[in-house]
Amino acid sequence: MSLSQNQIFRTLLGVALFAVLLLGYQPSAEANRTCPDAKLFSQKLITDVCWSCLFPIRIMGASLGGGNVPSGASNQALCLCHDNLGVPEPGMGVGYWEPARLVEVVRQAGCAPSLMGTTLPGASRRFQGTPGAGEDDISDHGFYHYHYYAFPLLLMLDLFTPGGCMSDGMMDFDIMYLSELDPTWNNDQLAFFTNPEAAAVANLPAQSACMIDAAYTATGNVNNAMWWCAGAWGSLYPLSGKVPTTGFANMTSLSSAKAIGALHRRGLAQRT
């Protein structure tokens, strides 16, 4: 090959590489199946958010829009917020349902679709999850890992909320908890020692009462008296990753409810 031909070849190769970089790298289908990218930070931040769920919005004690106001919500017209120097500044009371946390439920240990399909280091395949089989035996239970993120959506999008009035101090998207690092999540016996009140509801009458809770929540009401029930999803206890095989949506929803319950039980999810 002559020198001029070699230069032409290098030029064409450089153009081809530049075109590949310009178009962007697309992961293979096999990689997507292993740990898919949820494309969280895309147009989904706008299109996949239930914006109507923010209502009712309360301003100075007056409600705007339909929806349920949680018990214990402030109805004060005026309030005080402290600035960076700790000096109180007067303001008006505003309240609404704010997207504050994101719970990610996965079967593959360490897989983080919300982090662009990243596989977190240190995860062992011995803790791999399973959807269960539903064959009237021990396989009637599934197991999922969860990742708990700070997700102050309105603050991230610079909507409505001034940073100085954040109740929990979380200002951006961040990892808060990984079930792969929690030995109680894949062991019911260990989970019992962190929440021994499970013994009080580990009986047929208490579990049967969850049918009442399911009927109550189906009407759109909240029943705080049956704290061990998660509506039609099932029982919150034990606070571990094992869930009955009642369908993918129910299983992942119950796993998320268990995760939130376990974190609140340990004092790690306050003010949400």
N, C-alpha and C positions, 0 to 999 in steps of 0.2 A: 504494500500500500504506500503510495507516495505521500509526501508531507502535506500537500494541498488536500488530498482525500482524507487524511487523518484529521486535519483541521475542520473540514466539513462535517466529518463524523462526530467530532466533539461538540461542534456547534448544534447539530441536530439533537444530540443527546442532552445537551444543556436545555434546549427549548422544550424537549419532552419532559424533563424533570421539573422545569418551571411550570409547565401546564398541569402536571400532577399536583404540585404544591398549591397552585392557584385554585384548582377544583376542590382541593381538600381531601384528606384521607378518609375513606369510608371503611369502617370495620367490616370484617367478613361476617357472613350469616352465622357461622359457627360461633364467633365471638359474641354476637348479639344473643344467641341462645344461651350462652354460658352466663353472662351478666349483662342484660340489656341496658341501654341508656334510656332513662325515663324522659329525657329532654325537658327537665323541670324548668331550666332557665331559658325559656323560649316564649313563643306566643301563648303557651299554656298558662303563664302567670296571669293572663287576661282572660283567655277563652275558657279555661277549665276551673275557674273559681266561681263558687256560688255567691255572687255579689248580693243577691236578695237575702241571703242568710245573715247579713250584717244587721238587718233590721230586727226590732225597732231601734232607731237612733234616738237617744234621750238627750235633749239639750235644755239645761237649767230645769230638769225635772219633768219636762214635757216630752211625750213620746211622739215620734214621727214614723209612720209606716206600721205595718202589721207585724205580728210575731209575739213571742213570749218573753217577758222580762224575768230574769232569774231572781229567785228569792235572795234577799240581802243586797240587791243592787242599790246603789246610792241614788237618792232623789233630791240631793242638795242642789240648789240653784247656783251657789258660789263655792269656790274652793281655793286652795293655795297650792302652788307648785314652787319648789325650791330650785333656784338657778345653780350654776356651777360653783358659786361661792357660798351656797347654803342660804341665800337671802330669799325669803318667801315672796312670791309674786301672786297677786290676786288673779283669779280667772273664773270662768264659768264651768259648771259641771257638764261633762259630755260622756255618754256611755253608749256602747254598742257591742255586738258580738264581733270580736276581732280574731282573724286567723293568726294564731300565735305559735303553734307547734305543728310539726309534721312527723307522723309515724309511718315508717317504711317497713313493710312485712315481706320477708323473703324466705325461700327455702334453702338457698345456697349460702352457707356460712361465709360471711365477709363480703358478699355481693352488695354493692351500694348503687342501685339505679339512679338515685337522686344525685349522686356524684359522678354523673356521666358514665355509668357502668363500671366504675372502679371496683376492683377487688381489693379489699383492705387486707394488709399483711397480718399474719399471726392467726388467721382463722383455720381451724382444723376440720378436715372432712369427716372426722369422727362425730362432729356435731351437726352433720347435714340434716336438713329438715325433710319432711315427707308429707304429702297430702292425705295419707291414709288410703285404705282400699275399700272400706265399707262392706266387709264380708262376714259380719257378725262374729268377729274374733278380736284379738288384740290389735289388729290393723285398723280397727274402727276409730282410731285416734290419729290426728295429724299433728305435725309439729312445725312451727315457723319461728325464725329469728326476727327480731325487730331492731330498727335503728331509730333513735329519738332525736329529732333536730329542733333547734330554735328556728322559728320561721315567722318573724314579725313582718308579714307581707305588706301591710299598709305603710310601715316605716321604710321598708326596702324600696317600695314604689314611690315614696315621698308623698303619701296621700293622708290627709286628715290629721295624722298624729304627730305632734311635735316630740322630738327626741327626749326632751326634759321631763315629759309626763308618762314615760313608759313605766308600768307598774313593776315589771320584773327586771328591768335593766338590760334586757337583750336587745341589741341594736342591729343584728345582721344574722344571716344564715350561718348556723354552726352545729357541729355534732355535740350532743349532750349526753347520750348514753348508747351503749352497744350491748345487746344481749349476749353476744359471743364471749364477752368478758365476765358475765354473771353466771357463776356455777349453779345458782338456784333456778335459773330459767329452764334448764334441761334435767332437773331432778326434783320430783315432787316432794320427796322426803326433806331435802334441804330447804325447799320453799316453805314447808310447814314450820320450820324453826324460826323463820323470819316473820311469819304471820300466823301465830298459834290460834288466832280466833277462828281459823278454818275448821277446827274441831267442833265448834258450835253449830256449824251448818253442814257438816258431813253426815247427813242422815236423810232418809227418804222424805219426811214431812217438810224439811227446809227446802229440799230440791223440788218437791212437788209444788211448793208455794211460788216457784218461779213462773208457773203457768199464769198465776194471777198477775204477776209483774209484766208478763208478756202481753196480756190482754190490756193492761193499764197503759203501757207505753204505745200500744197499737192505736190508741185514741189520741196520741199526741201529748199525753200528760207525763209528768215526772213523778216517780214513786221513790223517794229517798229512804223510806222505811225498810225496804228489802235491799239492803246494801250489798248483799252477796249475789244478787241476780243481775244479769245483763239483758233483760227483756227476753225476746224469743231466741237470742243467740245462745243462751245457756247460762251456766254458773261461772262467776269470776274465780272461784276457788277450785283447786289450788292456784296461787298466783305464779304459774309456770307456763311454759310454751305448749303444753299438751292441750289440744282442743278436739271435740268430737267431729267426726266427718259428716257435717250437715250441709255441705255445699261450699264452694270456694268463697263466695261473698260472706256467708255467715262465719266461716272459719277465720278468715283474715280480719273481719270486724271484731270477733271475740278476742283474737290475739291482740289487736290494738287496744281493746278495752282492758284486757288483763295487764298489758304493759303500762297503761296510764294508771290503773289501780295500784300496781306494785310500786310505781315511782312515787305516787302520792302517799302510799302506806309508809314508805321509808323517808318521807320528807324531802324528796328530790324533785317534786313537781308542784311546788306551791305557787299560789297566785296565778293559776291558769284555770 
